[in-house]
Structure formats: C-alpha cells, structure tokens
Amino acid sequence: MIKFKSDDRLFIATLTWGLIIVVLGYVALKHYEVSLFTCFWLLPGLFFIAIAFLKREIVIIDNGFLIIKNRINILPKRIRLDEIKKVKVLEQGNSNLASNQGLLHLILWDKKFTRPKDIKIFGANKVKLFTIDARAIDNAAYLQLIQRIKK
C-alpha cells in the first residue's frame, strides 16, 4: 500500500473559513431570537466545513487499485490500474487577473498554488475515469504518483 502525502493547506484554509463564518454568525447574532438571520451565517459556514471534509484529497495505490477518497471516507473512488490507458497531466499558468484571485488563493500564495494542476485519468475508448486535483498532493508525492500511474 502506497499512500501519497496530502498537502493540508487547502483543507485547513477551507475549514478555517467555515469556522470563522460560523463563529461570527453566532457571536454577532446570539442576542437575536430570529433564527432566519442566524441561518444566513451558519449555512455558508457549514457549507465550507462540509467542502473541506468531502473533497477527495487522499490518494492511495493498493493491490492494483488507485483509490481516491475524502477525509471521512464517504464514497471512495476505486480505479483498477490495468484499466488506466492514458494519463494526461495539465499544468497551466495562472493569469494575474483579479477575478482569478480568491480569498483562498491569497492565503495559499505559493508557487505550488499559482498553477492549477489536474491529473486526468482515461480508460479504454478515451473515456475519462477521474480527474485528480493535484494541488491537494504534496509536490514530491505528485511526481511519484504520476510515475506510478503511468507504469
């Protein structure tokens, strides 16, 4: 079993935003009895927290399978290594437009996060099996993963 090291910065940033929104909503609105305004703060915060835990970031190769799962192991994606016919790696330069620079991007300002990376896995008949967001994988593990999949 080979587990590729995850880069937890995106997880931590998303979780932090969710917690900040929930806490601000609770502190700002705790003396009000109107629950509708509280929901406007709590729902986006809980949405960020759910995204942090449900995003598939953990990549494992085990017994001839490529397993991509999230942090709470709900609906892991299992792909047999012999089904993989083609691997396409996309590393594109990111433009410096203000529309592309979100709050998460500003927190995670790094050479690693300035390029969106995707690993597209194709099966027989050019059918796309899955796309891995490689920003969630550590740089050394990213290169090792590509080498293992292409074998």
C-alpha positions in Angstrom: 0.0 0.0 0.0 1.4 3.4 -1.1 -0.2 6.4 0.4 0.7 9.7 -1.2 1.3 12.6 1.2 -1.5 15.2 1.1 -0.9 18.9 1.3 -3.2 20.0 4.0 -3.1 23.7 3.4 -6.2 23.9 1.2 -8.1 21.7 3.7 -7.0 23.9 6.7 -7.9 27.2 4.8 -11.3 26.0 3.8 -12.0 24.6 7.3 -10.8 27.9 8.9 -13.1 30.0 6.7 -16.1 27.8 7.6 -15.3 28.1 11.3 -14.8 31.8 11.1 -18.2 32.3 9.4 -20.0 30.1 11.9 -18.3 31.8 14.9 -19.0 35.3 13.5 -22.6 34.4 12.9 -23.0 33.0 16.4 -21.3 36.0 18.1 -23.0 38.7 16.1 -26.5 37.2 16.2 -26.6 35.4 19.6 -28.7 38.0 21.3 -31.3 38.0 18.5 -34.1 35.5 18.6 -34.7 35.4 14.9 -33.3 32.2 13.5 -33.5 33.2 9.9 -30.6 35.6 10.1 -28.6 33.0 12.0 -29.2 30.6 9.2 -27.7 33.1 6.7 -24.5 32.9 8.6 -24.5 29.2 9.7 -25.3 27.7 6.3 -22.4 29.1 4.4 -20.1 28.3 7.3 -21.3 24.7 7.4 -21.0 24.5 3.6 -17.3 25.5 3.8 -16.8 22.9 6.6 -18.5 20.2 4.5 -16.4 21.0 1.4 -13.3 20.7 3.5 -14.1 17.2 4.6 -15.8 15.9 1.5 -13.3 17.0 -1.1 -11.3 14.0 -2.4 -7.7 14.6 -1.4 -6.3 11.3 -0.2 -4.7 9.1 -2.9 -3.6 5.5 -2.3 -2.4 2.7 -4.5 -3.2 -0.6 -3.0 -3.4 -4.1 -4.5 -3.6 -2.9 -8.1 -6.2 -0.2 -7.4 -5.9 3.6 -7.4 -8.1 4.7 -4.5 -9.1 8.4 -4.2 -11.1 9.2 -1.1 -12.1 12.1 1.1 -11.1 12.6 4.8 -14.2 10.9 6.2 -14.1 8.0 3.6 -17.5 8.5 2.1 -17.9 7.1 -1.4 -14.2 6.4 -2.3 -13.4 6.2 -6.0 -11.6 2.9 -6.9 -9.9 2.5 -10.3 -8.1 -0.6 -11.3 -4.6 0.2 -12.5 -4.9 -2.0 -15.5 -8.0 -0.1 -16.7 -5.9 3.1 -16.9 -4.8 3.5 -20.6 -3.8 7.2 -20.6 -2.8 9.8 -18.1 -2.9 13.5 -19.0 -1.2 16.0 -16.7 -2.3 19.6 -17.0 -0.1 22.4 -15.5 -1.3 25.7 -16.8 0.0 29.1 -15.8 -2.5 31.2 -13.9 -3.3 34.7 -15.0 -3.0 37.5 -12.5 -6.4 38.9 -13.1 -8.3 40.0 -10.0 -11.2 37.7 -10.9 -8.9 34.6 -10.5 -7.5 35.7 -7.1 -9.9 34.5 -4.5 -9.5 34.6 -0.7 -8.3 31.0 -0.5 -5.7 31.8 -3.3 -4.4 34.8 -1.3 -4.0 32.7 1.8 -2.2 29.9 -0.1 0.1 32.2 -2.1 2.8 29.9 -3.2 4.4 28.7 -6.4 2.5 25.5 -6.0 -0.8 27.2 -5.9 -0.1 29.6 -8.8 -0.6 26.8 -11.3 -3.7 24.7 -11.4 -2.7 21.1 -11.7 -5.0 18.3 -12.8 -4.3 14.7 -13.4 -6.9 13.3 -15.9 -7.1 9.5 -16.0 -8.5 7.9 -19.1 -9.6 4.3 -19.7 -10.4 2.4 -22.8 -12.0 4.2 -25.7 -10.8 7.5 -24.3 -13.3 7.5 -21.5 -12.4 9.9 -18.7 -12.4 7.9 -15.5 -11.5 10.6 -13.0 -9.7 13.9 -12.5 -7.4 14.3 -9.5 -6.8 17.8 -8.2 -3.1 17.6 -7.7 -2.9 20.7 -5.6 -4.0 18.6 -2.7 -1.0 16.3 -3.1 2.5 17.3 -1.9 5.0 18.2 -4.7 7.2 15.1 -4.2 4.2 12.8 -3.9 2.8 14.4 -7.0 5.7 13.4 -9.1 5.8 9.9 -7.6 2.1 9.5 -8.2 2.4 10.3 -11.9 5.3 7.9 -12.3 3.3 5.1 -10.6 0.1 5.6 -12.6 1.9 5.8 -16.0 3.5 2.4 -15.4 
